[in-house]
Structures are given as C-alpha cells and as structure tokens.
Amino acid sequence: MCQGVIDLAVTQDEKFLYVQNGTSGIVDGFRIGRNGSLTKVTTATGLPSFAESGMEGIAAV
C-alpha cells in the first residue's frame, strides 16, 4: 500500500478489501484470497483528495 492510506474496509462476506488513499483521491479494491493474499481488482479515481475537501473514511455497510 502506498503513502496516504487513511481508511480500510472489508466487505461483510470478507471477500474484498477497499483501501482509501486520501492523498491521491483514489480507492483500490482487492480480492482477499483464502490464504490472506490480496489481488487488486479495481481502482476508483477522480475522488477529491484530502487537501482539497477533507475526504475522510469509507462508509462500510
């Protein structure tokens, strides 16, 4: 993971991990393997960076 990570959330079924980077305004999604390994499956870009709007945290449902 890179500098700027401000929050992590795991889905209820524990199959995916989402990592929010407040410095660059992205959220990366990873599939969690049976052995705990992570495979990157998606990246959401274009979110406001922390310096611009104070973006903080992922809402986990």
N, CA, C and O atoms as a Tripos MOL2 file, in Angstrom:
@<TRIPOS>MOLECULE
protein
  244   243    61     0     0
PROTEIN
NO_CHARGES

@<TRIPOS>ATOM
      1 N           0.8440   -1.1740    0.0000 N.3       1 MET1
      2 CA          0.0000    0.0000    0.0000 C.3       1 MET1
      3 C           0.8870    1.2330    0.0000 C.2       1 MET1
      4 O           2.0430    1.1910    0.4200 O.2       1 MET1
      5 N           0.3290    2.3130   -0.4730 N.am      2 CYS2
      6 CA          1.1650    3.4980   -0.6390 C.3       2 CYS2
      7 C           0.8610    4.5570    0.4240 C.2       2 CYS2
      8 O          -0.1010    4.4510    1.1840 O.2       2 CYS2
      9 N           1.6910    5.5480    0.4470 N.am      3 GLN3
     10 CA          1.5310    6.6570    1.3800 C.3       3 GLN3
     11 C           0.2030    7.3560    1.1290 C.2       3 GLN3
     12 O          -0.1920    7.5300   -0.0240 O.2       3 GLN3
     13 N          -0.4820    7.7530    2.1710 N.am      4 GLY4
     14 CA         -1.7480    8.4450    2.0350 C.3       4 GLY4
     15 C          -2.9600    7.6130    2.3670 C.2       4 GLY4
     16 O          -4.0820    8.1190    2.3470 O.2       4 GLY4
     17 N          -2.7540    6.3250    2.6780 N.am      5 VAL5
     18 CA         -3.8760    5.4560    3.0360 C.3       5 VAL5
     19 C          -4.4840    5.9540    4.3480 C.2       5 VAL5
     20 O          -3.7970    6.0580    5.3640 O.2       5 VAL5
     21 N          -5.7920    6.2600    4.3060 N.am      6 ILE6
     22 CA         -6.4430    6.7920    5.5110 C.3       6 ILE6
     23 C          -7.5650    5.9060    6.0230 C.2       6 ILE6
     24 O          -8.0570    6.1190    7.1310 O.2       6 ILE6
     25 N          -7.9870    4.9030    5.2280 N.am      7 ASP7
     26 CA         -9.0400    4.0250    5.7220 C.3       7 ASP7
     27 C          -9.0390    2.7190    4.9370 C.2       7 ASP7
     28 O          -8.6250    2.6620    3.7790 O.2       7 ASP7
     29 N          -9.5170    1.6720    5.6050 N.am      8 LEU8
     30 CA         -9.6720    0.3470    5.0150 C.3       8 LEU8
     31 C         -11.0480   -0.1740    5.3880 C.2       8 LEU8
     32 O         -11.5570    0.1230    6.4690 O.2       8 LEU8
     33 N         -11.6560   -0.9530    4.4930 N.am      9 ALA9
     34 CA        -12.9330   -1.5900    4.8130 C.3       9 ALA9
     35 C         -12.9670   -2.9590    4.1530 C.2       9 ALA9
     36 O         -12.5540   -3.1110    3.0040 O.2       9 ALA9
     37 N         -13.4560   -3.9500    4.8790 N.am     10 VAL10
     38 CA        -13.6150   -5.3060    4.3660 C.3      10 VAL10
     39 C         -15.1100   -5.5630    4.2190 C.2      10 VAL10
     40 O         -15.8990   -5.2100    5.0950 O.2      10 VAL10
     41 N         -15.4910   -6.1830    3.1020 N.am     11 THR11
     42 CA        -16.9030   -6.4960    2.8950 C.3      11 THR11
     43 C         -17.3730   -7.5130    3.9300 C.2      11 THR11
     44 O         -16.5700   -8.2500    4.5030 O.2      11 THR11
     45 N         -18.6800   -7.5430    4.1610 N.am     12 GLN12
     46 CA        -19.2590   -8.4130    5.1810 C.3      12 GLN12
     47 C         -18.9240   -9.8850    4.9510 C.2      12 GLN12
     48 O         -18.7460  -10.6430    5.9040 O.2      12 GLN12
     49 N         -18.8380  -10.2870    3.6720 N.am     13 ASP13
     50 CA        -18.5030  -11.6850    3.3670 C.3      13 ASP13
     51 C         -16.9920  -11.9440    3.4150 C.2      13 ASP13
     52 O         -16.5460  -13.0660    3.1740 O.2      13 ASP13
     53 N         -16.2140  -10.9120    3.7230 N.am     14 GLU14
     54 CA        -14.7580  -10.9860    3.8750 C.3      14 GLU14
     55 C         -14.0360  -11.4080    2.6040 C.2      14 GLU14
     56 O         -12.9530  -11.9890    2.6700 O.2      14 GLU14
     57 N         -14.6300  -11.1190    1.4400 N.am     15 LYS15
     58 CA        -14.0090  -11.4780    0.1650 C.3      15 LYS15
     59 C         -13.2740  -10.3190   -0.4840 C.2      15 LYS15
     60 O         -12.4290  -10.5360   -1.3520 O.2      15 LYS15
     61 N         -13.5840   -9.0690   -0.0720 N.am     16 PHE16
     62 CA        -12.9660   -7.9030   -0.6850 C.3      16 PHE16
     63 C         -12.5180   -6.8970    0.3540 C.2      16 PHE16
     64 O         -13.1480   -6.7360    1.4000 O.2      16 PHE16
     65 N         -11.4090   -6.2160    0.0480 N.am     17 LEU17
     66 CA        -10.8610   -5.1500    0.8790 C.3      17 LEU17
     67 C         -10.8040   -3.8920    0.0330 C.2      17 LEU17
     68 O         -10.3460   -3.9320   -1.1090 O.2      17 LEU17
     69 N         -11.2640   -2.7780    0.5820 N.am     18 TYR18
     70 CA        -11.1980   -1.4910   -0.0960 C.3      18 TYR18
     71 C         -10.2800   -0.5770    0.6960 C.2      18 TYR18
     72 O         -10.3790   -0.4810    1.9200 O.2      18 TYR18
     73 N          -9.3800    0.0970   -0.0220 N.am     19 VAL19
     74 CA         -8.3540    0.9320    0.5930 C.3      19 VAL19
     75 C          -8.4910    2.3460    0.0370 C.2      19 VAL19
     76 O          -8.4030    2.5600   -1.1720 O.2      19 VAL19
     77 N          -8.7050    3.3030    0.9280 N.am     20 GLN20
     78 CA         -8.8640    4.6990    0.5170 C.3      20 GLN20
     79 C          -7.5550    5.4410    0.6820 C.2      20 GLN20
     80 O          -6.9490    5.4220    1.7540 O.2      20 GLN20
     81 N          -7.1190    6.0950   -0.3830 N.am     21 ASN21
     82 CA         -5.9250    6.9270   -0.3590 C.3      21 ASN21
     83 C          -6.3750    8.3720   -0.4370 C.2      21 ASN21
     84 O          -6.7550    8.8500   -1.5060 O.2      21 ASN21
     85 N          -6.3350    9.0690    0.6830 N.am     22 GLY22
     86 CA         -6.8110   10.4450    0.7490 C.3      22 GLY22
     87 C          -5.8950   11.4410    0.0760 C.2      22 GLY22
     88 O          -6.3320   12.5390   -0.2720 O.2      22 GLY22
     89 N          -4.6200   11.0830   -0.1190 N.am     23 THR23
     90 CA         -3.6770   11.9970   -0.7560 C.3      23 THR23
     91 C          -3.9230   12.0880   -2.2540 C.2      23 THR23
     92 O          -3.8810   13.1780   -2.8250 O.2      23 THR23
     93 N          -4.1800   10.9460   -2.8970 N.am     24 SER24
     94 CA         -4.3510   10.9390   -4.3520 C.3      24 SER24
     95 C          -5.8050   10.8880   -4.7910 C.2      24 SER24
     96 O          -6.0790   11.0080   -5.9850 O.2      24 SER24
     97 N          -6.7440   10.7150   -3.8750 N.am     25 GLY25
     98 CA         -8.1590   10.6890   -4.2220 C.3      25 GLY25
     99 C          -8.5780    9.4250   -4.9460 C.2      25 GLY25
    100 O          -9.3590    9.4890   -5.8950 O.2      25 GLY25
    101 N          -8.0720    8.2720   -4.5150 N.am     26 ILE26
    102 CA         -8.4520    7.0020   -5.1330 C.3      26 ILE26
    103 C          -8.8900    6.0050   -4.0690 C.2      26 ILE26
    104 O          -8.5540    6.1390   -2.8930 O.2      26 ILE26
    105 N          -9.6510    4.9940   -4.5100 N.am     27 VAL27
    106 CA         -9.9860    3.8400   -3.6810 C.3      27 VAL27
    107 C          -9.6340    2.6060   -4.5040 C.2      27 VAL27
    108 O         -10.1230    2.4380   -5.6220 O.2      27 VAL27
    109 N          -8.7870    1.7450   -3.9490 N.am     28 ASP28
    110 CA         -8.4150    0.4980   -4.6080 C.3      28 ASP28
    111 C          -9.2130   -0.6410   -3.9970 C.2      28 ASP28
    112 O          -9.4510   -0.6630   -2.7890 O.2      28 ASP28
    113 N          -9.6270   -1.5860   -4.8330 N.am     29 GLY29
    114 CA        -10.3390   -2.7670   -4.3750 C.3      29 GLY29
    115 C          -9.4930   -4.0060   -4.5900 C.2      29 GLY29
    116 O          -8.8900   -4.1770   -5.6500 O.2      29 GLY29
    117 N          -9.4480   -4.8680   -3.5900 N.am     30 PHE30
    118 CA         -8.6600   -6.0950   -3.6460 C.3      30 PHE30
    119 C          -9.5270   -7.2950   -3.3010 C.2      30 PHE30
    120 O         -10.3760   -7.2170   -2.4130 O.2      30 PHE30
    121 N          -9.3160   -8.4070   -4.0010 N.am     31 ARG31
    122 CA         -9.9370   -9.6840   -3.6360 C.3      31 ARG31
    123 C          -9.0350  -10.3230   -2.5900 C.2      31 ARG31
    124 O          -7.8160  -10.3550   -2.7560 O.2      31 ARG31
    125 N          -9.6280  -10.8340   -1.5090 N.am     32 ILE32
    126 CA         -8.8670  -11.4820   -0.4470 C.3      32 ILE32
    127 C          -8.8610  -12.9860   -0.7050 C.2      32 ILE32
    128 O          -9.9150  -13.6200   -0.7470 O.2      32 ILE32
    129 N          -7.6670  -13.5520   -0.8780 N.am     33 GLY33
    130 CA         -7.5270  -14.9850   -1.1180 C.3      33 GLY33
    131 C          -7.7140  -15.7860    0.1630 C.2      33 GLY33
    132 O          -7.6830  -15.2370    1.2640 O.2      33 GLY33
    133 N          -7.9080  -17.0760    0.0040 N.am     34 ARG34
    134 CA         -8.0900  -17.9650    1.1650 C.3      34 ARG34
    135 C          -6.9120  -17.9150    2.1290 C.2      34 ARG34
    136 O          -7.0750  -18.1170    3.3320 O.2      34 ARG34
    137 N          -5.7150  -17.6440    1.5880 N.am     35 ASN35
    138 CA         -4.5220  -17.5780    2.4260 C.3      35 ASN35
    139 C          -4.2150  -16.1520    2.8950 C.2      35 ASN35
    140 O          -3.1750  -15.8990    3.5010 O.2      35 ASN35
    141 N          -5.1370  -15.2230    2.6040 N.am     36 GLY36
    142 CA         -4.9570  -13.8310    3.0130 C.3      36 GLY36
    143 C          -4.2710  -12.9670    1.9740 C.2      36 GLY36
    144 O          -4.0900  -11.7690    2.1880 O.2      36 GLY36
    145 N          -3.8880  -13.5550    0.8550 N.am     37 SER37
    146 CA         -3.2420  -12.7780   -0.1990 C.3      37 SER37
    147 C          -4.2350  -11.7900   -0.8090 C.2      37 SER37
    148 O          -5.4440  -12.0200   -0.7720 O.2      37 SER37
    149 N          -3.7290  -10.6980   -1.3650 N.am     38 LEU38
    150 CA         -4.5700   -9.6730   -1.9790 C.3      38 LEU38
    151 C          -4.2950   -9.5930   -3.4690 C.2      38 LEU38
    152 O          -3.1410   -9.5920   -3.8970 O.2      38 LEU38
    153 N          -5.3690   -9.5260   -4.2630 N.am     39 THR39
    154 CA         -5.2670   -9.3420   -5.6980 C.3      39 THR39
    155 C          -6.0550   -8.0930   -6.0570 C.2      39 THR39
    156 O          -7.2610   -8.0280   -5.8180 O.2      39 THR39
    157 N          -5.3860   -7.1030   -6.6280 N.am     40 LYS40
    158 CA         -6.0670   -5.8580   -6.9920 C.3      40 LYS40
    159 C          -7.0600   -6.1310   -8.1210 C.2      40 LYS40
    160 O          -6.7090   -6.7270   -9.1390 O.2      40 LYS40
    161 N          -8.3210   -5.6810   -7.9240 N.am     41 VAL41
    162 CA         -9.3540   -5.9370   -8.9220 C.3      41 VAL41
    163 C          -9.9630   -4.6580   -9.4990 C.2      41 VAL41
    164 O         -10.5820   -4.7000  -10.5620 O.2      41 VAL41
    165 N          -9.8000   -3.5290   -8.8200 N.am     42 THR42
    166 CA        -10.3760   -2.2890   -9.3280 C.3      42 THR42
    167 C          -9.7350   -1.0770   -8.6790 C.2      42 THR42
    168 O          -9.1340   -1.1720   -7.6090 O.2      42 THR42
    169 N          -9.8710    0.0640   -9.3420 N.am     43 THR43
    170 CA         -9.4530    1.3470   -8.7830 C.3      43 THR43
    171 C         -10.4950    2.3840   -9.1560 C.2      43 THR43
    172 O         -10.8420    2.5300  -10.3270 O.2      43 THR43
    173 N         -10.9920    3.1010   -8.1640 N.am     44 ALA44
    174 CA        -11.9020    4.2190   -8.4050 C.3      44 ALA44
    175 C         -11.0720    5.4930   -8.3220 C.2      44 ALA44
    176 O         -10.4180    5.7430   -7.3090 O.2      44 ALA44
    177 N         -11.0940    6.2910   -9.3660 N.am     45 THR45
    178 CA        -10.3040    7.5270   -9.4140 C.3      45 THR45
    179 C         -11.2190    8.7340   -9.4930 C.2      45 THR45
    180 O         -12.4350    8.6000   -9.6320 O.2      45 THR45
    181 N         -10.6230    9.9150   -9.4040 N.am     46 GLY46
    182 CA        -11.3820   11.1520   -9.5580 C.3      46 GLY46
    183 C         -12.0560   11.6370   -8.2980 C.2      46 GLY46
    184 O         -12.8300   12.5940   -8.3420 O.2      46 GLY46
    185 N         -11.7800   10.9960   -7.1700 N.am     47 LEU47
    186 CA        -12.3490   11.4410   -5.8980 C.3      47 LEU47
    187 C         -11.5430   12.6360   -5.3900 C.2      47 LEU47
    188 O         -10.3600   12.7550   -5.7090 O.2      47 LEU47
    189 N         -12.1510   13.5110   -4.6170 N.am     48 PRO48
    190 CA        -11.3970   14.6730   -4.1270 C.3      48 PRO48
    191 C         -10.3130   14.2290   -3.1530 C.2      48 PRO48
    192 O         -10.5480   13.3850   -2.2880 O.2      48 PRO48
    193 N          -9.1240   14.8080   -3.3020 N.am     49 SER49
    194 CA         -8.0380   14.4570   -2.3870 C.3      49 SER49
    195 C          -8.2570   15.1370   -1.0430 C.2      49 SER49
    196 O          -9.0170   16.1010   -0.9420 O.2      49 SER49
    197 N          -7.6010   14.6410   -0.0330 N.am     50 PHE50
    198 CA         -7.7480   15.1440    1.3360 C.3      50 PHE50
    199 C          -7.4540   16.6430    1.4070 C.2      50 PHE50
    200 O          -8.1590   17.3760    2.1000 O.2      50 PHE50
    201 N          -6.4300   17.1000    0.7030 N.am     51 ALA51
    202 CA         -6.0260   18.5110    0.7600 C.3      51 ALA51
    203 C          -7.1180   19.4350    0.2380 C.2      51 ALA51
    204 O          -7.2130   20.5820    0.6730 O.2      51 ALA51
    205 N          -7.9500   18.9500   -0.6950 N.am     52 GLU52
    206 CA         -8.9690   19.8040   -1.2990 C.3      52 GLU52
    207 C         -10.2600   19.8620   -0.4920 C.2      52 GLU52
    208 O         -10.8340   20.9380   -0.3220 O.2      52 GLU52
    209 N         -10.7260   18.7090    0.0120 N.am     53 SER53
    210 CA        -12.0650   18.6960    0.6010 C.3      53 SER53
    211 C         -12.1440   18.0620    1.9870 C.2      53 SER53
    212 O         -13.1920   18.1010    2.6320 O.2      53 SER53
    213 N         -11.0480   17.4840    2.4400 N.am     54 GLY54
    214 CA        -11.1010   16.8250    3.7390 C.3      54 GLY54
    215 C         -11.7110   15.4480    3.6730 C.2      54 GLY54
    216 O         -12.2350   14.9740    4.6810 O.2      54 GLY54
    217 N         -11.6690   14.7670    2.5100 N.am     55 MET55
    218 CA        -12.2140   13.4250    2.3520 C.3      55 MET55
    219 C         -11.6260   12.5110    3.4200 C.2      55 MET55
    220 O         -10.4070   12.3620    3.5110 O.2      55 MET55
    221 N         -12.4810   11.9050    4.2190 N.am     56 GLU56
    222 CA        -12.0170   11.0290    5.2910 C.3      56 GLU56
    223 C         -12.9380    9.8280    5.4320 C.2      56 GLU56
    224 O         -14.1300    9.9900    5.6910 O.2      56 GLU56
    225 N         -12.4070    8.6420    5.2680 N.am     57 GLY57
    226 CA        -13.1100    7.4270    5.6100 C.3      57 GLY57
    227 C         -13.9750    6.8130    4.5250 C.2      57 GLY57
    228 O         -14.4520    7.4800    3.6070 O.2      57 GLY57
    229 N         -14.1530    5.5090    4.6790 N.am     58 ILE58
    230 CA        -15.0240    4.7210    3.8110 C.3      58 ILE58
    231 C         -16.2140    4.3000    4.6630 C.2      58 ILE58
    232 O         -16.0440    3.8190    5.7840 O.2      58 ILE58
    233 N         -17.4030    4.4800    4.1370 N.am     59 ALA59
    234 CA        -18.6040    4.0170    4.8440 C.3      59 ALA59
    235 C         -18.7990    2.5450    4.5200 C.2      59 ALA59
    236 O         -19.0450    2.1940    3.3660 O.2      59 ALA59
    237 N         -18.6950    1.6880    5.5090 N.am     60 ALA60
    238 CA        -18.8760    0.2530    5.2990 C.3      60 ALA60
    239 C         -20.2870   -0.1270    5.7170 C.2      60 ALA60
    240 O         -20.7660    0.2590    6.7830 O.2      60 ALA60
    241 N         -20.9430   -0.8970    4.8470 N.am     61 VAL61
    242 CA        -22.3170   -1.2990    5.1200 C.3      61 VAL61
    243 C         -22.3630   -2.7890    5.3850 C.2      61 VAL61
    244 O         -23.4350   -3.3390    5.6390 O.2      61 VAL61
@<TRIPOS>BOND
     1     1     2 1
     2     2     3 1
     3     3     4 2
     4     3     5 am
     5     5     6 1
     6     6     7 1
     7     7     8 2
     8     7     9 am
     9     9    10 1
    10    10    11 1
    11    11    12 2
    12    11    13 am
    13    13    14 1
    14    14    15 1
    15    15    16 2
    16    15    17 am
    17    17    18 1
    18    18    19 1
    19    19    20 2
    20    19    21 am
    21    21    22 1
    22    22    23 1
    23    23    24 2
    24    23    25 am
    25    25    26 1
    26    26    27 1
    27    27    28 2
    28    27    29 am
    29    29    30 1
    30    30    31 1
    31    31    32 2
    32    31    33 am
    33    33    34 1
    34    34    35 1
    35    35    36 2
    36    35    37 am
    37    37    38 1
    38    38    39 1
    39    39    40 2
    40    39    41 am
    41    41    42 1
    42    42    43 1
    43    43    44 2
    44    43    45 am
    45    45    46 1
    46    46    47 1
    47    47    48 2
    48    47    49 am
    49    49    50 1
    50    50    51 1
    51    51    52 2
    52    51    53 am
    53    53    54 1
    54    54    55 1
    55    55    56 2
    56    55    57 am
    57    57    58 1
    58    58    59 1
    59    59    60 2
    60    59    61 am
    61    61    62 1
    62    62    63 1
    63    63    64 2
    64    63    65 am
    65    65    66 1
    66    66    67 1
    67    67    68 2
    68    67    69 am
    69    69    70 1
    70    70    71 1
    71    71    72 2
    72    71    73 am
    73    73    74 1
    74    74    75 1
    75    75    76 2
    76    75    77 am
    77    77    78 1
    78    78    79 1
    79    79    80 2
    80    79    81 am
    81    81    82 1
    82    82    83 1
    83    83    84 2
    84    83    85 am
    85    85    86 1
    86    86    87 1
    87    87    88 2
    88    87    89 am
    89    89    90 1
    90    90    91 1
    91    91    92 2
    92    91    93 am
    93    93    94 1
    94    94    95 1
    95    95    96 2
    96    95    97 am
    97    97    98 1
    98    98    99 1
    99    99   100 2
   100    99   101 am
   101   101   102 1
   102   102   103 1
   103   103   104 2
   104   103   105 am
   105   105   106 1
   106   106   107 1
   107   107   108 2
   108   107   109 am
   109   109   110 1
   110   110   111 1
   111   111   112 2
   112   111   113 am
   113   113   114 1
   114   114   115 1
   115   115   116 2
   116   115   117 am
   117   117   118 1
   118   118   119 1
   119   119   120 2
   120   119   121 am
   121   121   122 1
   122   122   123 1
   123   123   124 2
   124   123   125 am
   125   125   126 1
   126   126   127 1
   127   127   128 2
   128   127   129 am
   129   129   130 1
   130   130   131 1
   131   131   132 2
   132   131   133 am
   133   133   134 1
   134   134   135 1
   135   135   136 2
   136   135   137 am
   137   137   138 1
   138   138   139 1
   139   139   140 2
   140   139   141 am
   141   141   142 1
   142   142   143 1
   143   143   144 2
   144   143   145 am
   145   145   146 1
   146   146   147 1
   147   147   148 2
   148   147   149 am
   149   149   150 1
   150   150   151 1
   151   151   152 2
   152   151   153 am
   153   153   154 1
   154   154   155 1
   155   155   156 2
   156   155   157 am
   157   157   158 1
   158   158   159 1
   159   159   160 2
   160   159   161 am
   161   161   162 1
   162   162   163 1
   163   163   164 2
   164   163   165 am
   165   165   166 1
   166   166   167 1
   167   167   168 2
   168   167   169 am
   169   169   170 1
   170   170   171 1
   171   171   172 2
   172   171   173 am
   173   173   174 1
   174   174   175 1
   175   175   176 2
   176   175   177 am
   177   177   178 1
   178   178   179 1
   179   179   180 2
   180   179   181 am
   181   181   182 1
   182   182   183 1
   183   183   184 2
   184   183   185 am
   185   185   186 1
   186   186   187 1
   187   187   188 2
   188   187   189 am
   189   189   190 1
   190   190   191 1
   191   191   192 2
   192   191   193 am
   193   193   194 1
   194   194   195 1
   195   195   196 2
   196   195   197 am
   197   197   198 1
   198   198   199 1
   199   199   200 2
   200   199   201 am
   201   201   202 1
   202   202   203 1
   203   203   204 2
   204   203   205 am
   205   205   206 1
   206   206   207 1
   207   207   208 2
   208   207   209 am
   209   209   210 1
   210   210   211 1
   211   211   212 2
   212   211   213 am
   213   213   214 1
   214   214   215 1
   215   215   216 2
   216   215   217 am
   217   217   218 1
   218   218   219 1
   219   219   220 2
   220   219   221 am
   221   221   222 1
   222   222   223 1
   223   223   224 2
   224   223   225 am
   225   225   226 1
   226   226   227 1
   227   227   228 2
   228   227   229 am
   229   229   230 1
   230   230   231 1
   231   231   232 2
   232   231   233 am
   233   233   234 1
   234   234   235 1
   235   235   236 2
   236   235   237 am
   237   237   238 1
   238   238   239 1
   239   239   240 2
   240   239   241 am
   241   241   242 1
   242   242   243 1
   243   243   244 2
@<TRIPOS>SUBSTRUCTURE
     1 MET1         2 RESIDUE 1 A MET
     2 CYS2         6 RESIDUE 1 A CYS
     3 GLN3        10 RESIDUE 1 A GLN
     4 GLY4        14 RESIDUE 1 A GLY
     5 VAL5        18 RESIDUE 1 A VAL
     6 ILE6        22 RESIDUE 1 A ILE
     7 ASP7        26 RESIDUE 1 A ASP
     8 LEU8        30 RESIDUE 1 A LEU
     9 ALA9        34 RESIDUE 1 A ALA
    10 VAL10       38 RESIDUE 1 A VAL
    11 THR11       42 RESIDUE 1 A THR
    12 GLN12       46 RESIDUE 1 A GLN
    13 ASP13       50 RESIDUE 1 A ASP
    14 GLU14       54 RESIDUE 1 A GLU
    15 LYS15       58 RESIDUE 1 A LYS
    16 PHE16       62 RESIDUE 1 A PHE
    17 LEU17       66 RESIDUE 1 A LEU
    18 TYR18       70 RESIDUE 1 A TYR
    19 VAL19       74 RESIDUE 1 A VAL
    20 GLN20       78 RESIDUE 1 A GLN
    21 ASN21       82 RESIDUE 1 A ASN
    22 GLY22       86 RESIDUE 1 A GLY
    23 THR23       90 RESIDUE 1 A THR
    24 SER24       94 RESIDUE 1 A SER
    25 GLY25       98 RESIDUE 1 A GLY
    26 ILE26      102 RESIDUE 1 A ILE
    27 VAL27      106 RESIDUE 1 A VAL
    28 ASP28      110 RESIDUE 1 A ASP
    29 GLY29      114 RESIDUE 1 A GLY
    30 PHE30      118 RESIDUE 1 A PHE
    31 ARG31      122 RESIDUE 1 A ARG
    32 ILE32      126 RESIDUE 1 A ILE
    33 GLY33      130 RESIDUE 1 A GLY
    34 ARG34      134 RESIDUE 1 A ARG
    35 ASN35      138 RESIDUE 1 A ASN
    36 GLY36      142 RESIDUE 1 A GLY
    37 SER37      146 RESIDUE 1 A SER
    38 LEU38      150 RESIDUE 1 A LEU
    39 THR39      154 RESIDUE 1 A THR
    40 LYS40      158 RESIDUE 1 A LYS
    41 VAL41      162 RESIDUE 1 A VAL
    42 THR42      166 RESIDUE 1 A THR
    43 THR43      170 RESIDUE 1 A THR
    44 ALA44      174 RESIDUE 1 A ALA
    45 THR45      178 RESIDUE 1 A THR
    46 GLY46      182 RESIDUE 1 A GLY
    47 LEU47      186 RESIDUE 1 A LEU
    48 PRO48      190 RESIDUE 1 A PRO
    49 SER49      194 RESIDUE 1 A SER
    50 PHE50      198 RESIDUE 1 A PHE
    51 ALA51      202 RESIDUE 1 A ALA
    52 GLU52      206 RESIDUE 1 A GLU
    53 SER53      210 RESIDUE 1 A SER
    54 GLY54      214 RESIDUE 1 A GLY
    55 MET55      218 RESIDUE 1 A MET
    56 GLU56      222 RESIDUE 1 A GLU
    57 GLY57      226 RESIDUE 1 A GLY
    58 ILE58      230 RESIDUE 1 A ILE
    59 ALA59      234 RESIDUE 1 A ALA
    60 ALA60      238 RESIDUE 1 A ALA
    61 VAL61      242 RESIDUE 1 A VAL
